[in-house]
Amino acid sequence: MRTKKVILFIIFVIGVISLFLLSSFSIRNACEYANSNLEYIQSQTQRAIVANDFNRSKYYAYKALNGIEKTKYNFIDCGCEGTIESLDKTLAHLKTATKATSFEESRKSLHSALESTEIGMNVLKNYDQDFSSVYGNNLLVLNTKDVLLAQDGVSEPQKKASKQQIH
């Protein structure tokens, strides 16, 4: 009985250690999540367009709608207003497609939703290139005299002292 408890405890410790080793400790960017979600929404919309059956088309359109609803806050956290507007248009087109009574009406709305999604992906790509920073913030400052004079508590090194140390 005691050996079973020891074995279970060892397995538990190994599981916890492996969880820490396998998990990622980096914080991903909200725009990366938004881009991934847009790709999912695009793929579900494409599946809805090429579906053979009207009910299957609605099923994929509902999956795309569900993807939008679940990830709306990622788009807000990203801050790209153009993508949020495009996402709202996609949402409206997908709702129209699910309410359509014929397969042709649904496909027209799905094509419009796909177009809005692709526009949103392009806007997000441009936004991410323009406003992303590898330094973790949006501001990169060099140590120039203007910056050093503007900051309190940071002083320039004395030039005379460094010259005297060299000599």
C-alpha positions, 0 to 999 in steps of 0.5 A: 500500500505504501509503495503505491502511494510513493509511486503515485507521488513520484508520477505526480512530481514528474507530471508537474515538472514536465508541465513546467518544462513543456509550457511556454513562458512567453507572452504572445501578442494580442495581434498574433492571436487576432491574426490566427483567429482571422485565419480560422474565420476565413477557413470556416467561411471558405468551407461554407462557400464550397459546401455541397449542402445548404445545411452544411454551409450554414454549419460552417457559417455558424462556426465562423460566427462562433469564432468571431464571438469568442475572439472579439476581445483579442481584436479589441486588445490588439487595437487595430480599428480597421480590423475591428470594422472589417470584423463587424462587417464580416459578422453582419454578412455571416448573420445574413448568410445564416438567415438566408432562405436559399443557397444562392443568397447565402453564398452571396453573403458568404462571399462578402464575408470572405472578402471582409475577412481578407480585408481585415487580414491585410489591414492587421498585417499592415498594422502589425508591421507598422506598430509592432516592436521587438522590444515589447513596447511601442517606444524606442529611445536612443541615448541622445542629449535631448532625451537625457536632458528631458529625463529626470535623474539621468545625468550625462557622464562627465567628459573631463573625468573620463578623459582624466581617467584615460590619461 
